[in-house]
Amino acid sequence: MTAFVFAPVAAALHGKSWMAQLTDPAAPLYVLRNASLAMLQWTIGDSPSGVPYETSWDASLWTLAWEFSCYIMILGLGLCGAARHRWMLPTALGISVLLVLATIGPLSGIEVAERVGRFTLFFLVGAVAYQSRDWIRIGWPSVVVSFVLITVTAMPWMQGLVPLRELIHAPITAVAILGIGGLVSHPRLRLRNDISYGVYIYGFPVQQLLMHAFGSMTVIQNAALAILCTAPLAMCSWFIIEKPAIELGRRIATQVDRSAVVGA
């Protein structure tokens, strides 16, 4: 979509040849180099150009490889018996805390260490919360206090204490989000369809395309129009790709389980 739809449309909006953009060798390379989820190419030739952010068509995807790595980490812990040995997830969380602390000292300035510590910390806080869901109790006072702490730790004077701030942010963010999810309960809020992933992958290129189309926009104007334009794309992503893929995965898992029972 980015290489063969958004970029050619952007070229046409700037009065350039959309066919030249479509046949640019950089277009298929953009797809191939980023197919592993690690973003190795951010632009397609000189596109995007003439917009405030010219260094990437979809900057949001920089987190994709890290997110996938966290899923692989959970898979590894599961294969090692995390479901049976409840100490494994808290231990992994403790290791991530030590890694974040190490980025203040001996690992300071090492970007890989900082990102591994940051992402595993937040991911494992959620995993441990899920593992401990039977006895964790969160009320509105806890949610309110969490949001206050999030606001305070986001102040400019905390910018120089990033690792320590993240150690605070991880648990209080979990309390705030999980608390609202559990306390604000209504049948109409139990949505069967989830377009959040489509919004994540399409939002940034849509915003870029809007800047190509309209040139000068305020942040509010761009965000509001981007929501309206991204939602249909996200819905297509969910109904055409994501939902069928999830259902296929469930069918395969069911067949595997049945085969295991028959084999036993």
N, C-alpha and C positions, 0 to 999 in steps of 0.2 A: 504493500500500500504506500509506504513512504517513498520507495525508490521509483515505482512505476505509475503512481497516481499523484501523490502530493507534490513531488518535485517537478514533474512536467506541468502541472497546473500552475505552480508558482512561477515557473519560467514564462508561461503564457500571460500571466497577470502582469509581468514586468516587460511585456512586449518582445520577449525572446522566443526562439523556436522551441516549442514543446517537443517536437520530434527529435531535435538535437539532444535535448535533455533526456528523452526517453531512451535514445540509443547510445548515450554516453557510456563508455566501458566502466565508469565508476559506479553505475547503477547496479549491475549484477554483482560487482565486487562488494558493494555495500551490504547486499543480502548475504553473500557467501561468508564474508569476514565476520559478520555478526551472528551467524547461524548457531554458533556454539553458546550463545547467550552472553558471552563476554564481548563488550562493545570495543571493537578494534578499529572501526571507521565511523566517524561522526557526521561527516559531510558527504555530499555527492558532487564531485567536481567543485565548482565555486558556489554551489547551492547548499544552504540558503544564503542569500545575499540581500542587502538592502533592508535588513530587519535589525532590531536592537541586539539580538542574540544570534550571531552568524556562525558560531563554532559548532553547532549541533542541530540536527533535525529533530532528534528525540532524546533530549538530555535526561529525561526521567529514567531511561532504561539502564543507567549506570548501576542501579541497585539490583538489577535482575539476576546477575551472576551470583551476587552475594546471597540473595534470597534462596536461590536454588542450592547453593552450598549449604545453607542452614537446613534445608530439607534432606540433603544427603547426610548431614551430621546426625539428624534425628533418625534416619534410616539405619545408620551405623550403630547408634545407641540401641535402637530396637533390636537389631540382629544380635547385639551383645547381651540382650536380656534385660533392657531397661524396664519392660513391663513387669517382669518378675522381681527384679532388684530395684526397689524404689530409691535407693541411695544414689543410683547412677546419675539421674538428672540433676539433683542438688549438687553432686560432686562436680559435674560438668559446669554448672553455673558458678560454683566457687572458683574453678579454674579460669573462667572468663573474667571474673572479678579481678583475680590476680593479674591477668593479662592487661586489663584496663589500667590497673595501678602501675604496672611495669612501664606503660607508655608515658608515665610522668617522669620515670627515672631512666633505667638502662635502655629501654626501647623507644625513648623519646625521638620523635621525628621520623620514625619508620612507619610509613603510610599503611603497609600491609598489616602490620601488627595492630595499629590503631583501628583499622576497619574490621579486622577479625574480632578484636575485643568488643567493639561497639555493637556489631550485628549479633554476635553470639550472646552477648549480655541481654539484649532486648528479647531475642528469640527464646532464650532459655528461661527467662523470667515468665514468659507466657506459658512455656511447656510445664514448668514446675507448678504454676498456678492451676493449670488444667489437671495435673496429676493430684493436686491437693484440693480439688474442687469440692469434695465431700465435707470438708471441715472448715473451709474458708468462708467467712461471713463478712460481707461489705454492706455498710449502710450509707445513707445520705451524708451524715457527718464526715465519714471517711472520704467520700467522693469530693465534697466541698473543700476539705483540707488539701486533698491531692491537687485540685485545680489551682488553689492558692499557691501551693509550693511550686507547681509547674510555672506559673506566672512569675514568681519571684526568681526562680533559677534561670528564667529566660532573659532576665534583665542584662543590660550591657556590661555591668560590672562583674557578671559571672562568666563573661566570654573567655577570660584568661584561665578559667578553671574547668576547661572542657571535660577532661576525664572524670574529675570528681562530680561534675554536674551530671554526667551520664549515669554514674552510680546512683545518684538520687532520682534522676528522671525515669530510669527503667522500672523500679517498683511502683512509683507514684502514678506513672502513666498507665500501668497495668491496672492499678486500683481504680483510676478514673474511668477508663474505657470499659473494663469488665463490670464495674459498678453500675454505670449507666445502662449497659447491655442487660444486666439482670434486674435492675430496679424499674426501668421504663419498659414495662411489659404490656403488650396489647396484641390481640389476634391479628389486627391489620398490619402490625409491624413485622410479622413473621413472613417475610417475603420468600417465595419459592425460586425466584430468579435473581441472580447476582451479577450486575453489570460492572462491579467495581474494578475488575481486572481490565476490562475494555476501556474504562475511563483512564486507567493508569497508562496503558500503552498508546492510546490515541490522543489523549489530552494535549500533550506538548506539541506534536506535529500539527494538530488543528489550530492551536494558538499561533504557531509559526505561519501557517497558511493565511490566517486572518490578518496578520500583520502585513503579509504580501498583498492582500486584497485591499486593505483599507489604509495602509501606510501609518497614519497617526491615530492611535487609540489610547485611552486611559487604561490602567490596569483593571478597573472595575468593568469597563465596557468590554475589554477583551475576555475577561473571565466569564462574564454573563453570557456573551455570545458563544464562547467556547463550550460552555455547559450544554447549550441548546444544540450545537452542532456535533458534539462528541457523543451525546446520549444515543442517537440512532446507530452510530458506528459501534458503540459498546454493546448495544442490544443485538446487532448482527453478529458480533464476535461471540456473544453468549449463546444465542440460539443456533448458530450455524456451526460453530467450532467447539466452544468450551463444554456446553451441556451434552452434546452427543459424545464427546470424548470422555466425559465423566461417566456417562451411562455405559459406554463401551468398557471402560475400566472395571466398573462394577460387575458387568456380565462375565468378563474374563476372570475376575476374582472369585465369583460364584462357581464357575466351572472348575477352577483350580481346587476350591474347597471340596466340591463334589468328588473330584478325581482322587483327592487325598483320602476321603472317607471310604470310597470304593476300594482303593489300594490297601487301606488298613484292614 
